[in-house]
């Protein structure tokens, strides 16, 4: 539930404005993730990828939307490479193989729609 999610200072989220890109800092050689909403109908997750980090190719049974908050990423969907920068988004259709890689540090929001 959103009421249990905290920002990087430890303050609970919910019913207040926050800057999404500030939910967590980058960590050297790592991927940071924070689940914002987790419901049967879908999820919203924040990620911060250090340069060179990524998610290997995989398939999800649901549509997903990736929105780049900061930095640059390479998103490969069904073999096609897409270069995204801050403020851009891409839809990943259900059941399509995809992978992500940080060409430089980047932060993103992932919206997964299950219903």
N, C-alpha and C positions, 0 to 999 in steps of 0.2 A: 504494500500500500504506500502511496505517496507520503502519508504522514510519518512514516518511519524513516524515510530517506533524509539524510543530512548533507549539508554542503561541506566543503573542505575545512570549515572552521568548527564543525560539529553542530551547527544550528539546524533544526528541523526545517524541511521544505514544506510548502503547502500554504495556500492563501496569501502568498507574498511574491513579489517580483524578484527574480534572480537572473543573473547572467549565466546562461547555460555553459558557456565556455569556461567559466570559473568553478565548475563543480569539483574539479580535481586538477592537480598539476601533473605535468609530464614526469615520468620516472625513467631514468637512464636504463636502456636495454629492456624496457618492459612495455606492456599494454595495461592500462588502467581501465576498469569498467565500473560503472555505477548504474544499477537498475533504478529507474525513476518510477515506472509503472509496470506492474506485472499482473495482468488479468487474463482470464480465459480467452477473451476476444483479441488480445494483443499485448505487446510490450513496447516500452520506450526505454532505451538504454544509452547512456553516455559512454564514450570511449576516448581515451587519449593514447595515441601510439607514438613511441619514440621512433626516430628515423631508422629505417631498415626493418622494423617490426611489421608483422602482418598476420592475416588469417589465411591459412592454406585453402585450396579449392575445396568447396563443399556444396551441398544442395540443401535447401530448406523447403518444406512443403507449403510455405506461405509467402505472399508478397512482402517485400521489405523496401523501405525508403531510407537511403543514406543521405544525410545532410552534413556537409563539411562546414565546421564552425571556425576552423583555424588551420593553416598549413596547406599541404598538398598530399594527395593520395592517388594511387593507381588502383582502379577497380576493374577487374576482368570479369566479364559476364559472357558465358558461352564462347570463350575464346577471343572475344573482342575487348581490347584494352581501352579504357576511358580514363583520361587524366582530369581529376577534379581539384579545384582550388576553393578557397574560402568563399562561402555564400552559394556554392553550387550543390545540386542534389542529383541523385540518380535513383530510378526505380529498378529494383531487382525482382523480376517476375518469379513466382513460385516455380519450384522444380527446375530451375536453371542453375547450372554449375557456375559458381562465382568465387572470387578471391579478392583480398584487399592487401595493399602494401603501402607503407609510408615512404614516399620518395623524399620527404622531409617530415619532421614531426607534424602530426595533425590530430585534431580533435573532431569527433563526429557525433551526431545523434542518429541512432538506428531506431526506426519505427517498424515493428513487425506486426502485420495485420493477420490475425488468425480466423476472423469471421467477417 
